[in-house]
Amino acid sequence: MVKVAVAVGDQVAPGSPVIVLEAMKMENELAAERGGTVAAIHKSAGQAVDTGDLLVEIA
């Protein structure tokens, strides 16, 4: 994970950028699937991410 663009308590709209991941030297921006409040962030910048990892909870 390269960057976390939100913090716990932030309001996000559908399509808002949430996280930037790096894969094969390309940066990929992940957007919120739905709107809401960021309830938890489970990974931080610099950590490795595996398939199926929960990254951000939006309530």
N, C-alpha and C positions, 0 to 999 in steps of 0.2 A: 504494500500500500504506500502510495507516494504522498497523498494529502487527504485530510478530512476537512471538508468545506463547511461543516455545521458543528454546533455544540449542543449539549443537552439543554433542552428548554427552548431551542429555536423553533420557530414556525416554518414549515416548508410547504410549498405548493407542488402539485403533481408536475413532474418534469424538471424540478429544481435540482441543480448539481449537489451531490451529497459527498461523494468520494472519488478520488482519482487513483486508479490502479495502474501498475506497469506490468506489461506482459510482452516478452520478446522485444524489449527496448522501445515499445510503443506505449504511450499513455492513453488510458481509456477512462472517460468520465462516466460515472454511474449516477443516474438520476433517480429521484424519488418516484415510486410507482403511484403513490397516492399522497394527498396532503395530510397534514397533521402536525403534531409536536414531537420533536426528537426526544424519546424517552431514555435511550441508552446508546452508547457507542462501545462496541465490543473489541475493536481493534484500533491501534493508533498508527500514525505514519511511521514507516520503517519496518513494520511487522510483516511477515509472510502471511499470505492468505491461501487457504486450500478450498477446493470445490466444496460447496455446502456450508461454509463458515457463515455464521450470522455476524453481520458487520454493524448495522445500525437498526435500532427499533424505532418505528414511528407509530405513535398512538393517536 
